Amino acid sequence: MARYLLLKHYRGAPRGVNDHPMDTWTPDEVTAHVRYMEDFMDRLRESGEFVATGALAEEGLWVRYGGEGKPPVTDGPFPESKDLIAGGMVIDVESRERAIELAAELSAEPGKDGLPIHEWLEVRPFLGEGMPSED
């Protein structure tokens, strides 16, 4: 088993697919979207592949060490939407292929008009756990 992080960005759907920001969705569309994710997580809990999940606020900033006796240095936020992480899900799966399969399934979450949003998800193995497969 290997742990992977499925990162959801504020990038959204590819242009021309179902790229409507969530603030344009009806309450029922938002509910259906959340229900899809909850059902997805429930199935992964049953299969033993679910580890954790969390959503992140859009606000944030960069922080680094400022030097001995100096306060931390902060900068930002710089909200470049394609780089902002909306949240993520940690899964524990048998293979990279399974991680990709689950990410694609999660990408089919319903959005505006109940259509799949085709959302981009980043699939990242935890260091030393997920080995890339030969293509």
Phi, psi and omega in degrees: 000147178222140179271139177230150174252121174266107183267127176260122180259165173279014181294323178079203184272159174298149178306137176084357180264277175213058188268060178254123179303148183302331180288357174258358180278154174284161176304322179295324178293320177296316179300317179296322178297311180295318179299319178301313180296319179295317177297319178301312179295321178300318178296322179289328175297316180297324181275352181082013182264350182274135176245303183195164175211163177190147176254149181241147175286159179290332182287148177176173178204162177272140178226140174215163178299132183266350182117162182304122177076005180251153178289161176301150176265131178239154180206144176104194004283156175243087186286083171264104196307326181291342181258347180285133179268126180276333181163188181197170179223131175264129179237157178234105189232167182288331188205164174300321180299320178293320178299317179294318178301315180292321178298318179296321178295318179294328179295342180274013178308142179287147177230225179305134180062017179074009181273149177303141183272346179056037183296138174289132174236138176266130180252115183233123175284151171288141185308128178081001182251308183264122179259133177299142177270153174288133178271000000 
